[in-house]
Each structure stands twice: as structure tokens, then as C-alpha cells.
Amino acid sequence: MTANAVLSPPDKRRPVQWSNPITYGLALAVAAVSIAPVVYVIVGGFRTTPQIVANPAGLPDPWVWDNYARVLTQSNFWKQAFNSGVIALGTTLGVVLLGVCAAFVLARYTFRGREVLYTFFTLGLLFPAGAAILPLYLMLRDLSLINSYYAVILPQIAFSLPLTIVILRPFLAAVPRELEDAAAIDGSGRLGFLWRILLPLSRPALVTVGILAFVASWNAFLLPLLVLGDANLHTLPLGVQNFSSQYTSDTAGILAFTSLAMLPALLFFTFAEKQIVGGLQGAVKG
């Protein structure tokens, strides 16, 4: 018997790990359940209403492009898309700016009641926006903000701030104090430290909260429905409702309009998926 044979460890077979296949199977099942309705809506826009009635689960035969062309040329799609873009961008800028300011104070300043204030913000995650609709509408009416972009932007900023602060605070708090001391020695104040060091280091978190705020604003329905009575200010979710009410029997046209309305947010969210995951992971680790 050779020395290598004596010294070699016994051949132990590794047990088969079924956890990964099960996890992947569940992930694929959840993905299929989530993606299937989106695919059905998009593909349904390329069919005619008689095709959908005859075979709801079938594929287009032939493929019809008139539904999408009609939505883009014969409806208020572009105006509603512009309104949605203005409101979503305004909400995103407000959420990121105010969220950074609040999270910076809660992360880098030490004062009495800091944790109580942070807890107050986190409790906002438990407050449903629907419960505040009536008093919110009355307050906006008293401020003469009804039928304006501000009637949607300002409340959306307020309801998005709790999650924004919860995500940003760990990033801003994780930066070592030594960097702040070095910046102070170089003559940089607290705002300079925030602008030159903290914000670049917290880029994943900023992108995350910005994307979440943008997508939530783009898909918002209840608040614009109540405060935007002027049809010229309607957003795309309201446009889908109006189009569905106007063309009740045109199922294919409704699917085409719905597809185009959700496409920008869907693409935006898909391309920024890695940024969102990275930002949320950093928030959890912090």
C-alpha cells in the first residue's frame, strides 16, 4: 500500500442537495405567475376582439398592429404620458432630495429624540394611504391645489418618505467617521461632506429610492382619480380607465392601451433591477 493511499482521505460522497432545485422551481413558478398576465396583455393587443372571444388563450393569427397604432394616434395617450412623466419626475426629485436631507440628519447627527423621530418615520410604513384620502382631499381643496400637478406630487412625496429614509439611513450611517474628520481637516463643512463624499458613496441607495418612487408614482391611480378632475391633467392609469369606459366592447384596444401605459415603468424597472437589488441589500446590511 502506497503512502498516498494511506494519507488520502476516505471517499465520502456528498449528499444530494435538493434545496437548490426546489428553490429554483419555486422561483420559476412565481416568475411565471407574475409574467404571464403581462405577456397576455401585450400579446392580446396584437389580436382582434373576435379572436379573443373565440380563443382567449390563443396567439394572434394574424398579428394585428392597428390596435397599437390607433391608441398612439387616436387617443390622448401622449398627453397622459406627459402628465404621468411630469408627476413621476417631480415626485422622484422631491423624494430623493427630502429623503437625503432627513436621512443625513438621522444618520450623522446625535441629538436627543433621534431614534424616536426615526421610529416616527418608520411608522409611516404602516399607515395606508387610502385612509388619508378624505382629509387629504379637503386639505388640498383648502389650499387651492385641486386640478394641479402639486395635488398629486406633494402627497406622493409624503407617503414615499418613510421607505426612502429607511433605505438611505443605513448607507449614510455606514460611512466611517474618519472620512468626515478628514473632510473637516481639509476645510469641508457638513454639507460639503454630504455632497462630495456621502452622496457618491450612497449612489446605489439613491438610485433605488428614485426608481421605487418613480414606478409608484407612474402607477398611482386613486390619488390622481380624486384630485385631477380636469381631463387634460389625467395620467395614464386614468387614461386606461377612460379608454375602457369609452370602448367597452373593444377588448383588444383596451389591452393595447394597457400595454403601452405600463411599458415605460416596466422597462424602467427592468433595466434598473440590479441597482434596486444592490440598494436594498446595502440597506439590510447597514
N, C-alpha and C positions, 0 to 999 in steps of 0.2 A: 504493500500500500504506500503510495507516494505521500510526501509531506503536504502537497497541495490538496490531496483528497482528505487528509486528516484535518487540515486547518479550514477547509471550506465549510461554510455554514450549511446546515441541513436545508434541503429543498422544501420550502414551505409555499404552498400555493395560496395566493391571495384570494380571499373570499370575494365572490361576485357582488359588486355594489349595485343594488337596484335603485338606490335613491336618485341617482342622476337621470336614468331613463324615465322614472316616474315624474321627476321634476320637469324634465323637458316635455313629457307628454301633457302634463297639466298646463304648462306654459303655452304649448301649441294649441291646446283646446281653448284656453282663454283668448289667445290671439285670434283664433278662427271665429269665436263668438263675437269678438269686438270688431273684426274687419269685415265679416260677412254682410252686415247691414250697409256699411259704407259702399262696398263693392256693388251690392244690389241696387242702391240708389243711383250710383254713377252709371252702371250698365243699363239700368232702366230708362235713363234719359236718352239712350240711343234706340229705344224701341217706340212703337206706336201704341196708343191706348188699346186698340183692338188686340194687338199682340199680347199685351199684359193681361187683358181679360181672358184671352183664350188659354194662355200658358204663363201664369205668374212667375214661375221659376225658370223659364226658358231664356235662351240667349237671343239677341237681336237677329232677325232673319227677314229682310236685310237690315243692315245698320243704317239708322236714320240720323242725320245731322241737323234736321230742321228744327228740332226742339231747342237745342242749344243756340242756334242762330236766332231763333225767334225771341228767346229770353234776352239775348245780348242786344238785339236791335229794336224790339217792340215793347219793351218794359222799362221800368225805372231802375234797372239793375245798377247801372253805372252811378247814378245819383245816390242810391242807397249804399253802394260800396264806398263812395266818397265819404258819406256821413259816418259809416262804420269805421273807416280809416282815421278820420279826424278824432272821433271819440276814443278809439282804441289807442292812438298815439298820445293824445292828451292824457289819458288815464295812465299809460305806461310811464310817461315822463314824470307825472306827479307822484306816482307810487315810488319810483326809484329815487327821486330827489328827496322827498319827505322821509322815505324809509331809511335812506342812508343817514340823514341827519339824526333821526330818532335812535337808530341802532348805534351810531357812533357815540352818542352821549351815554347810552345804556351800557356800552361795552368798554369805553375808555375812561369814563369819569366815575369817581367814587363819591357818592353823596347819600345822605340819609333818605331812605324810602326808594332806593333804586330798584331793588328786587320787587317791591310792592308795585311800582309803576310798570315793571316788565310783566308781572303777573296780570296786571290790568289789561295790558295789550294782548296777552295770550288768551285771556278770557273772551276776547273778541272773536276768536275762532269758534266759540260755542254759540255765538249769537246769530241766529238765522236772519238773513237779510229780509225775508218775507214778513217777518214780524214787525219790521220798522217801516213798512211801505206806507201805511196810512199817515203816521206822524211825519214821515219824511216828505210825503207829498204836500201836506199842509205847510210845512216849513218852507219848502221850495216855492210854494204859491205865495206865501207872505213875503218872500224875498224877490218876487217877480222874476223867477228863473225858469218857470214853466215854458215849454216850447223853445228851449235853447240847449246848446251843447253842454253848457255848465250844469244843467239839471241832471245829466247822466254822468258827466266826468267827475264832479265833486263827490257824490255818494259812492261811486265805484272806487275812488281813491281811498275813501274812509274805510270801506269794507275790505280792501285789499291790504291795508297797512299791517294788521296783525300778523298775517302769514309772512309778509315781507320782513318784518322786524325779527320774527323767529328764525328766519333763514339767514339774515345778514349779521345778526349779533355774534354768533359763534365765529364767523370769519373775521370780523373786526377785532374780536377779543383774542383770537389766536396769534395775532402778530406780536412778537416779543417786545417787551418794554425797552430792550436795549436799542431797537431801531428808533423808537420815539426819542430816547435820550440822545442818540447820535444825531437825529434830525434837529433837536433843540440846540445841541452844541454848534451845529452848522448854521444856526440862526433861523431855523424854520419854526414857525408857530404851530399851534394845533391844527389850524385849517390847512396850512402848507403840508403838514404831515399827512393829513387826510387826503389831500389832493394828489400829492406826489408819491406816496408810499402805500397807504391803505387801499385806495380805490384800484390801482393796478393789481395789487395782490388779491383783491376780492373780486376780480373780473368774473370768475365762474358764478359766484353768487349773484352778482348784479345782472348777468345775462339770464340767470334762472328766474329771478323775480320779475324781470322785464317781460320775459316770454309768458310766464303764467298770467301776469296782469293783462297783457295784450290779448291772449286767447280768451280769457274770461270775459273781457270787455267785448270782444268781437262776437261772442256767442250769447251775450246778455239779451234777455227778452222781456222779462217782467217790468224792470225799471223803465226802459225806453217806451214800453207799451203805455205806461201810466202817465209819463211826463212829456211825451212827444206827440201831441195831438196833431201837429202840422204834418201833413203827408210829405212835404218837401224835406223834412228832417228825419224821416224814417230810416232806420238802419236795415241791414239785410235780413236779420231774423223777422222783423216786422214785414219786410217785403215778401218773405216766403209766406207769411200768413195772408197778406193781402192778395198775393197771386193765387193762393189756394182757394180763397173765398171767391175770387173773380172767375177762375177757371176750374170750377169744382169737378167737372167731368173730364178734364184734360189731365189724366194721371201721369202720362209721360212728360208733359210740360212741367208739371209740379216737381217731378223727380229731377228734371234737368235744372230747374231753378234752385232746388235744394242742393244739388251737387255743386253748382257754381258758387253758392253762398258759403258753403263750408270748405271749399277748396283752398282759399288763402290761409285760413287758420290751420288747416290740416297740413299743408306744405310747410308753413312756418314752424309748426310744432315738430314735424318730422325731421327737417334739416337741423334743428337746434336740439335734438334729443340728447346728444352726448353732453352738451352744455348743461342741460337740465339735470341729468343724472349726476354729473360731477358736482354741480352746485348743491344738490340735496345730500350727496354723500359727505361733502365737507361740512354741511350744517349738522349732520348727525354726529360726525366725529368730534366736532367742536363742542 
